[in-house]
Amino acid sequence: MPIIELAKALRQHARVELWADDPAAKGDLKTFCEATGRVTDRLELEPFLRALVRGG
């Protein structure tokens, strides 16, 4: 679900900060960025996933 919300937010904003506690979110984020050309500017994994994502 976090990636779906991220995709929606990126339609309206150039950069979005994603926060997720879903263990699958890291892999989903990587796949999403590869498929859409988005870029992860910052990635933290502890205590939860926190990423800054922008258009590529």
mmCIF file of the C-alpha atoms, coordinates in Angstrom:
data_MODEL
# 
_entry.id   MODEL 
# 
loop_
_atom_site.group_PDB 
_atom_site.id 
_atom_site.type_symbol 
_atom_site.label_atom_id 
_atom_site.label_alt_id 
_atom_site.label_comp_id 
_atom_site.label_asym_id 
_atom_site.label_entity_id 
_atom_site.label_seq_id 
_atom_site.pdbx_PDB_ins_code 
_atom_site.Cartn_x 
_atom_site.Cartn_y 
_atom_site.Cartn_z 
_atom_site.occupancy 
_atom_site.B_iso_or_equiv 
_atom_site.pdbx_formal_charge 
_atom_site.auth_seq_id 
_atom_site.auth_comp_id 
_atom_site.auth_asym_id 
_atom_site.auth_atom_id 
_atom_site.pdbx_PDB_model_num 
ATOM 1  C CA . MET A 1 1  ? 0.000  0.000  0.000   1.00 0.00 ? 1  MET A CA 1 
ATOM 2  C CA . PRO A 1 2  ? 2.801  2.574  0.656   1.00 0.00 ? 2  PRO A CA 1 
ATOM 3  C CA . ILE A 1 3  ? 3.943  2.471  -2.970  1.00 0.00 ? 3  ILE A CA 1 
ATOM 4  C CA . ILE A 1 4  ? 0.423  3.087  -4.255  1.00 0.00 ? 4  ILE A CA 1 
ATOM 5  C CA . GLU A 1 5  ? 0.138  6.160  -2.042  1.00 0.00 ? 5  GLU A CA 1 
ATOM 6  C CA . LEU A 1 6  ? 3.611  7.269  -3.155  1.00 0.00 ? 6  LEU A CA 1 
ATOM 7  C CA . ALA A 1 7  ? 2.621  7.022  -6.821  1.00 0.00 ? 7  ALA A CA 1 
ATOM 8  C CA . LYS A 1 8  ? -0.500 9.106  -6.179  1.00 0.00 ? 8  LYS A CA 1 
ATOM 9  C CA . ALA A 1 9  ? 1.472  11.783 -4.327  1.00 0.00 ? 9  ALA A CA 1 
ATOM 10 C CA . LEU A 1 10 ? 4.143  11.977 -7.043  1.00 0.00 ? 10 LEU A CA 1 
ATOM 11 C CA . ARG A 1 11 ? 1.457  12.893 -9.575  1.00 0.00 ? 11 ARG A CA 1 
ATOM 12 C CA . GLN A 1 12 ? 0.957  16.153 -7.658  1.00 0.00 ? 12 GLN A CA 1 
ATOM 13 C CA . HIS A 1 13 ? 4.403  16.825 -6.164  1.00 0.00 ? 13 HIS A CA 1 
ATOM 14 C CA . ALA A 1 14 ? 7.948  16.783 -7.543  1.00 0.00 ? 14 ALA A CA 1 
ATOM 15 C CA . ARG A 1 15 ? 9.373  15.238 -4.347  1.00 0.00 ? 15 ARG A CA 1 
ATOM 16 C CA . VAL A 1 16 ? 7.676  13.073 -1.758  1.00 0.00 ? 16 VAL A CA 1 
ATOM 17 C CA . GLU A 1 17 ? 8.937  11.687 1.531   1.00 0.00 ? 17 GLU A CA 1 
ATOM 18 C CA . LEU A 1 18 ? 7.782  8.114  2.095   1.00 0.00 ? 18 LEU A CA 1 
ATOM 19 C CA . TRP A 1 19 ? 7.533  6.633  5.574   1.00 0.00 ? 19 TRP A CA 1 
ATOM 20 C CA . ALA A 1 20 ? 6.630  2.946  5.868   1.00 0.00 ? 20 ALA A CA 1 
ATOM 21 C CA . ASP A 1 21 ? 6.802  0.186  8.435   1.00 0.00 ? 21 ASP A CA 1 
ATOM 22 C CA . ASP A 1 22 ? 5.894  -2.521 5.903   1.00 0.00 ? 22 ASP A CA 1 
ATOM 23 C CA . PRO A 1 23 ? 8.883  -4.916 5.591   1.00 0.00 ? 23 PRO A CA 1 
ATOM 24 C CA . ALA A 1 24 ? 8.224  -5.312 1.847   1.00 0.00 ? 24 ALA A CA 1 
ATOM 25 C CA . ALA A 1 25 ? 8.347  -1.556 1.208   1.00 0.00 ? 25 ALA A CA 1 
ATOM 26 C CA . LYS A 1 26 ? 12.116 -1.449 0.551   1.00 0.00 ? 26 LYS A CA 1 
ATOM 27 C CA . GLY A 1 27 ? 11.918 -3.951 -2.306  1.00 0.00 ? 27 GLY A CA 1 
ATOM 28 C CA . ASP A 1 28 ? 8.711  -2.414 -3.611  1.00 0.00 ? 28 ASP A CA 1 
ATOM 29 C CA . LEU A 1 29 ? 10.314 1.037  -3.621  1.00 0.00 ? 29 LEU A CA 1 
ATOM 30 C CA . LYS A 1 30 ? 13.328 -0.242 -5.578  1.00 0.00 ? 30 LYS A CA 1 
ATOM 31 C CA . THR A 1 31 ? 11.081 -1.893 -8.156  1.00 0.00 ? 31 THR A CA 1 
ATOM 32 C CA . PHE A 1 32 ? 8.866  1.190  -8.409  1.00 0.00 ? 32 PHE A CA 1 
ATOM 33 C CA . CYS A 1 33 ? 11.842 3.490  -9.011  1.00 0.00 ? 33 CYS A CA 1 
ATOM 34 C CA . GLU A 1 34 ? 13.321 1.178  -11.653 1.00 0.00 ? 34 GLU A CA 1 
ATOM 35 C CA . ALA A 1 35 ? 9.982  0.893  -13.464 1.00 0.00 ? 35 ALA A CA 1 
ATOM 36 C CA . THR A 1 36 ? 9.095  4.601  -13.392 1.00 0.00 ? 36 THR A CA 1 
ATOM 37 C CA . GLY A 1 37 ? 12.488 6.325  -13.576 1.00 0.00 ? 37 GLY A CA 1 
ATOM 38 C CA . ARG A 1 38 ? 12.039 7.855  -10.127 1.00 0.00 ? 38 ARG A CA 1 
ATOM 39 C CA . VAL A 1 39 ? 15.081 8.452  -7.937  1.00 0.00 ? 39 VAL A CA 1 
ATOM 40 C CA . THR A 1 40 ? 15.524 7.840  -4.217  1.00 0.00 ? 40 THR A CA 1 
ATOM 41 C CA . ASP A 1 41 ? 17.559 10.752 -2.856  1.00 0.00 ? 41 ASP A CA 1 
ATOM 42 C CA . ARG A 1 42 ? 17.684 9.528  0.723   1.00 0.00 ? 42 ARG A CA 1 
ATOM 43 C CA . LEU A 1 43 ? 16.974 6.119  2.217   1.00 0.00 ? 43 LEU A CA 1 
ATOM 44 C CA . GLU A 1 44 ? 16.922 5.263  5.912   1.00 0.00 ? 44 GLU A CA 1 
ATOM 45 C CA . LEU A 1 45 ? 15.879 1.839  7.152   1.00 0.00 ? 45 LEU A CA 1 
ATOM 46 C CA . GLU A 1 46 ? 15.855 2.168  10.934  1.00 0.00 ? 46 GLU A CA 1 
ATOM 47 C CA . PRO A 1 47 ? 13.598 2.295  12.872  1.00 0.00 ? 47 PRO A CA 1 
ATOM 48 C CA . PHE A 1 48 ? 11.391 2.245  9.746   1.00 0.00 ? 48 PHE A CA 1 
ATOM 49 C CA . LEU A 1 49 ? 11.779 2.944  6.037   1.00 0.00 ? 49 LEU A CA 1 
ATOM 50 C CA . ARG A 1 50 ? 12.051 6.645  5.274   1.00 0.00 ? 50 ARG A CA 1 
ATOM 51 C CA . ALA A 1 51 ? 12.845 7.733  1.727   1.00 0.00 ? 51 ALA A CA 1 
ATOM 52 C CA . LEU A 1 52 ? 12.847 10.958 -0.261  1.00 0.00 ? 52 LEU A CA 1 
ATOM 53 C CA . VAL A 1 53 ? 11.698 10.204 -3.820  1.00 0.00 ? 53 VAL A CA 1 
ATOM 54 C CA . ARG A 1 54 ? 11.715 12.514 -6.848  1.00 0.00 ? 54 ARG A CA 1 
ATOM 55 C CA . GLY A 1 55 ? 11.236 12.356 -10.584 1.00 0.00 ? 55 GLY A CA 1 
ATOM 56 C CA . GLY A 1 56 ? 14.216 11.075 -12.560 1.00 0.00 ? 56 GLY A CA 1 
# 
